[in-house]
Amino acid sequence: MSGSRQSNFREGDRSEYLAVYFLSALGLVASVPRQEDIGFDLVCSIADNDVGRLTFNSQYLVSVKSLSSPCIDLQPSPSEDGKLSHIRWLFRLELPLLLAVVDKSKEELRLYSTLPAYFVYYSHPDCGALTLIPRITDEDRSDVGRPKMGRAVRSLPGRYHYLVDLGHPVVRGTVRMLSNPNEVRHLKKNLRAAVSWGRIAALQAKLGVPFFFWFAKTQPKGSLADQVGFYVDTMPNAREALDFTYNRIWPTLSSLAMLYKATNERENLEATLRLMRLAPQGVIPQQIWDHVSQT
């Protein structure tokens, strides 16, 4: 124990303190213990009401950065074994990840959606390093598009460093705004939208389905534009990949089959049963087959 600490580490802590204070006005905030920090700092949820008894929903994760160093940079370690664990953790998350950039001098927080990173996940298997770049200045009003390929990653032959534009923040506010109930409601509305689209992307990734939404147009002040883009691609034509997906969607198909049986929609029932038969053998319980197959 030296009795001292590097100043840049402490400045990072102060940014996190301000982020906790700001986000706690919008809902619940739990800090991840520093010893357990693997890429996100806060686990949060949004309060459903502003007064009276509160309930909380729309859980999300936050990585906190200072304005002086706002990017999320995912680089391979010297011991990288080729499994790309330094990148793949991002797409195994079951909650949306938002990037919080804190301007301590203005007591301001900006929240960015990280959804454009899914372009890399689905379209760029040659990715070896990843940098998520938030727009800090207000001048760039262009659409948020696909990541750009950068330099080759020396330690991972055949792989490249991709630069991901996150656009402008989806939420932007100051501590002073938190005393205004109308401002708080507006911040929460935008935050809910960002979390909702993020949850869809995380769910589809969990199902093995190459689909996600992202905010194709963003505005410097943090208000969400109307245009939301979407990405969709064909399923991988491999038995293992298809089995992975059918192994996870058979409950949905089973529920649809029960609906069509109950409403006597025979054509829809037969179409659904054909899809259910594509699931790996033995996955769907026999009781379900017995129920939906009986005439």
N, C-alpha and C positions, 0 to 999 in steps of 0.2 A: 504494500500500500504506500503510494508516493505522496499522498496528501495534495495531489494536483491532478489536473485533467486537461486534455487538449481542448482549446477553445472552440474548434469547429464541432466537436462532439456535443459540447454543451449548447451551442447554438441550435443544433439539431433537436436536442431535448426541448428547448424553448419553443421551437416550431410545433412540436408535438403537443406541448401544453396548450398552446393557443388553439390547435385543431380540436383537442378534446373539449375545451371550453365552448368553442363555436358549435360543434356537432352535438354537444349535450343539450343545446337549446332546441335542437330538432328531434331529439330522441334519446335513446340509451347509447352509451359508449363504454366499451371495456377495452383497456389497454392490454396488448399482448406482452407478457413478461419479456424483458430484453434478452434473456437467455434463450427464449423460444422464438425470437424474431427470425423468420425465414423469408421475408419479403413483404409482409404487411404488418402494420403497427396497431391497428384498431379494428375491433369487431363492433359494428353499430346496428341500430335499428331506428325506425322512424316512428315518432309518436303519432297516433291516429287522431288525437284530439288536442286542442290547445288549452282547454280549461276543464275543470271537473275531474272525473276519473279517467285515467289515461290507459290506453292499451298500446301495444307496440308491435309493429310488423315490418315487412320489407327490410330484412337483414342484408347487410353488405359489409365488405372489407375495405380498409383504407390503408394505403401506403402514403406516409407523410414525408414531404420534401420541403426544403427552404427555397425561396425565390432565387437565391444565388446558385443553387444546384438542383434544378427542378426535374431532371429526367430520371426514369427508371432504367438502369443499365444492367443487362443480364449477360455477363461474360463467363466463358468457361474458366474453371479453376485449373491450376497446373496439373492436378491429378484427374482431370476429366477423362472418364472411361468410355466416352463415345455414346453414352445413353442419353445425353442432353438433359440431364436432370435439372440443370440450371435454367432451362427454359420450360420444360414440360410441366413443372409444378403449376405454372400460371394457368394452364388449360385443364388441370385436374381439380381446380377449385369449384366447389358447389355453390358458392356465393359470388356475386359480382365483385370485382375489384375496381375501386376508384382511386385515382391519384389526387392527393390533396397537396396543393402548393401554397405555402404560407408566406405572406409578406408581413413581417413583424412590424415594420415601420408604419404601415397603414392599418395594422390590426385587421388584415383582410385574408380571407381564405377562398381559394378556387378549387373546385372539384372537377376532375376530368374523367370521362368515360375511357376505359381501356379497350373497348370493343374492337377498334381497328386492328388490334394484335391478332385477331382470329384470321385475318388474311394470311398471315404467316403460317399459322397452324394448318390451314387447309390447302394453301396454294404454293408454299415454298418449303418443300422437304429438304432443301439444301441450306436451311438456316442453321447457323452455328452460334450466333450472338444476336442480341436484340436490344435496341434502345427505344423506349417509349418517350416521345418528345412532345410536351405540351406547348401550345402557342402562348407565349407570354406577352408579346406586343400585340396591339390591336389592329395593325395595318393589314395583315393578311386576311382577306375575306373569301379566299378560294374554297372550293369544296374539299372535304376530307376524303382522300382517295387511298389507293393502295400503297403499301410500304415501298421504300426505295432500297434497292440492293446497294450495299456499300462495299468495303474492302473484303478481301478474302481473310478468313480466320486461320492464322498460321498453324495453330495447334490442332486444327481439325481440317485436314485436306479435303477439298471439294465442297467446303461449306463457307457461307458468307455472313457478313454482319448486315442485318436489315435495320433500317431506320423507319420507325412508325410514327406518323403524324397523328396526334390525338385531337387536333383542332383546338378550338377555344373551350373554355370551361362550360360544363352543363349547369353548374351552380357557382355563383360568385357573390360574396357578401362580406360586409364588415361587421365587427362586433357591435357597432352602434346600431346597425339594422335590427339586431336581435331584440331590441326593446319595442319594436313596432310589430304588432300582431299580423298586420296585412303583409308586411315584408316576410315574416316567418312563414306564413301560409304559402307565399309565392316560392320561397326557397324549397319548402317541403314538396310542393307540387313538381318542381323540376327534378328534385332528387328522387322522388318516387318513379318518375318516368325513366330516369337513368337506371335505377335498380331493376325495374320491370323488364326492360330490354336486355339487361345483363343476365337476369335469371333465365330468360329464354335461351340465350346463347349457351349458358352453362348447362342447361338441361339437354339441349341438342348434342352438345359435345359428349355428355354422359351417355347418350343413346347411340353415339357413333354416327350421327347424321350431320353432314356438312352444310350447316345453315346457321346464319346469324343476321341480326340487324345491327346497324351502326348509325350514328348521327352524321349524315352526309353533309349537312350544313349546320354550322355553329356560329354563335354570335359572341363578340368580345364581352358583353355585359353578363353573359351567362344565361340568357333566356333561350329556351330551346326553339329552334326553327321547326317548321312543319314537315320538312322533308327528311324522312328516315329511309336510308338505303337498306337493301338486303342482299345477301350473298347466298347462292345455293349452287351446289355441284352434285354430280352423280355420286352414288354410293360406290365405294371401292368394289370392283368386280372380283372379289375373293371370298371363298367360302367362310374363312375365319372371320372376316369383317362382317359379312351378312349374318352369320350366327350370333356374333356379338350384339348386333342391333335387334334381331328377332328375340334374342334372349331377354331383352329389356322392354320390348313393346308388346309382348304377348298379353300382359294384363289389360292393356288398352284395347287390343283386338278382341279379347274375350268379352269385355264389357260391351263392346259394340255388337258382337254376335248375340249376346243375351238380349240387347235392345231390339235388334231386328227379328229375333225369334218371338219376343213378346208382342211386337207390332205386326207380326206375320208378313214381313217384307222379305220374301223368299229370295229374290234376286240379290239383294244386298247381303243377306245372310250367307248365301253360297259364295259370294265374292270374298267376304270376310273369312270364311272357313278356309278358302284356298290360300289366303295369306297366312292364316294360323298354321297350316300344314307345312309351311316353310321354316317354322321354328325348329331348333334342334330336337331330335327325338327324345321324348321323356321329360321335356321341360314343362309342358302344359299338363297340369294334373288331370288324371283320367276322369274325375268327377265333372270337370268342366266340359270335356269332350262328350261325356254321356248326356249332359244337360242340353248343350246346344245342338247336338246331332239328332236328338229324338224328334220324330215328326209328331 
